[in-house]
């Protein structure tokens, strides 16, 4: 899971509803992977600040702290909600991941994986990061 810094979260358009989304993610100039994105306050953990958390559906060999994370949001899964237990939260996350995988295999979403947006020129700085 990769969390966006507070300054990035604050720059997200305010009219994007909180909830769970799916799309594509790329770390640095690496491969593009399926992802699930949570936008909101994570009520189970009683967060007081809005967060944007990206769960990349891929196992990386090492941490990627400090790398540029590029995402394309292609669809919406469900609204943000609270859970009665950690097990219920984990179960919902697994269902969200499976839904994202199904949706991202559809041709209209699959074509976005190859978008030029994900191919940064070497050494390019994005948003002063």
C-alpha positions as CSV (number, residue, x, y, z in Angstrom):
1,X,0.0,0.0,0.0
2,X,1.3,3.5,-0.9
3,X,-0.1,6.5,0.9
4,X,0.0,9.9,-0.9
5,X,1.5,12.8,1.1
6,X,-0.9,15.3,2.7
7,X,-0.1,18.0,0.1
8,X,-1.1,15.6,-2.7
9,X,-4.4,14.6,-0.9
10,X,-5.3,18.3,-0.4
11,X,-4.7,18.9,-4.2
12,X,-7.2,16.2,-5.2
13,X,-10.4,17.7,-6.6
14,X,-12.9,18.2,-3.7
15,X,-15.8,16.9,-5.7
16,X,-14.4,13.4,-6.0
17,X,-16.6,11.3,-3.6
18,X,-14.9,9.3,-0.9
19,X,-14.9,5.6,-1.5
20,X,-13.1,2.7,-3.2
21,X,-11.9,3.0,-6.8
22,X,-9.8,0.9,-9.2
23,X,-7.4,1.7,-11.9
24,X,-3.7,1.5,-12.9
25,X,-0.5,2.4,-11.0
26,X,3.1,2.7,-11.9
27,X,6.1,3.2,-9.6
28,X,8.8,5.3,-11.2
29,X,9.3,4.1,-14.8
30,X,8.4,0.5,-13.8
31,X,5.7,-1.7,-15.0
32,X,2.0,-0.7,-14.8
33,X,-0.1,-2.8,-12.4
34,X,-3.7,-3.0,-11.4
35,X,-4.6,-1.1,-8.2
36,X,-7.4,-0.3,-5.8
37,X,-7.6,3.2,-4.3
38,X,-9.2,4.3,-1.1
39,X,-10.2,8.0,-0.8
40,X,-11.5,9.1,2.5
41,X,-11.2,9.1,6.3
42,X,-11.0,5.3,6.9
43,X,-13.7,5.3,9.6
44,X,-12.6,2.0,11.0
45,X,-9.3,3.6,12.1
46,X,-11.1,6.9,13.0
47,X,-8.8,9.0,10.9
48,X,-9.3,12.8,11.3
49,X,-7.5,13.6,8.1
50,X,-8.6,12.6,4.6
51,X,-6.2,10.1,3.0
52,X,-5.6,8.6,-0.4
53,X,-4.2,5.1,-0.2
54,X,-3.2,3.0,-3.2
55,X,-3.0,-0.8,-3.0
56,X,-1.0,-2.0,-6.0
57,X,-2.0,-5.5,-6.9
58,X,1.5,-6.7,-7.3
59,X,4.2,-8.0,-5.0
60,X,7.3,-5.8,-5.1
61,X,10.7,-7.2,-4.1
62,X,11.6,-4.1,-2.2
63,X,10.2,-0.9,-0.8
64,X,9.7,2.0,-3.1
65,X,9.7,5.0,-0.7
66,X,10.5,8.3,-2.4
67,X,9.6,7.0,-5.9
68,X,7.1,8.8,-8.1
69,X,3.7,7.0,-8.0
70,X,1.5,7.6,-11.1
71,X,-2.1,6.5,-11.1
72,X,-5.1,6.5,-13.4
73,X,-8.5,6.0,-11.8
74,X,-10.8,4.2,-14.2
75,X,-13.8,3.2,-12.1
76,X,-15.7,3.3,-8.8
77,X,-16.4,0.2,-6.6
78,X,-18.3,1.4,-3.6
79,X,-18.7,4.2,-1.0
80,X,-16.5,4.4,2.1
81,X,-18.0,2.7,5.1
82,X,-17.2,1.6,8.6
83,X,-16.8,-2.1,9.7
84,X,-17.7,-4.0,12.8
85,X,-14.3,-5.8,12.9
86,X,-10.9,-6.0,11.3
87,X,-11.9,-9.3,9.8
88,X,-14.9,-7.6,8.1
89,X,-12.6,-4.9,6.8
90,X,-10.1,-7.4,5.4
91,X,-12.9,-9.3,3.7
92,X,-14.2,-6.2,2.1
93,X,-10.7,-5.3,0.9
94,X,-10.3,-8.7,-0.7
95,X,-13.7,-8.3,-2.4
96,X,-12.6,-4.9,-3.7
97,X,-9.4,-6.4,-5.1
98,X,-11.3,-9.1,-6.9
99,X,-13.8,-6.6,-8.4
100,X,-10.9,-4.4,-9.5
101,X,-9.2,-7.3,-11.2
102,X,-12.4,-8.3,-13.1
103,X,-13.1,-4.7,-14.2
104,X,-9.5,-4.0,-15.3
105,X,-9.5,-7.0,-17.5
106,X,-12.3,-5.4,-19.6
107,X,-11.0,-4.0,-22.9
108,X,-12.1,-0.4,-22.1
109,X,-10.0,-0.4,-19.0
110,X,-7.1,-2.6,-20.2
111,X,-6.2,-0.2,-23.0
112,X,-5.4,2.5,-20.4
113,X,-2.6,0.4,-19.0
114,X,-0.6,1.3,-22.1
115,X,-1.3,5.1,-21.9
116,X,1.8,7.4,-22.5
117,X,1.0,9.0,-19.1
118,X,2.9,6.1,-17.5
119,X,6.1,6.6,-19.5
120,X,8.0,9.5,-17.9
121,X,11.1,10.7,-19.6
122,X,14.2,9.7,-17.6
123,X,14.9,12.2,-14.9
124,X,11.7,14.1,-15.3
125,X,10.5,15.8,-12.1
126,X,6.7,15.8,-11.6
127,X,5.0,18.3,-9.2
128,X,8.4,19.4,-7.8
129,X,8.8,15.9,-6.2
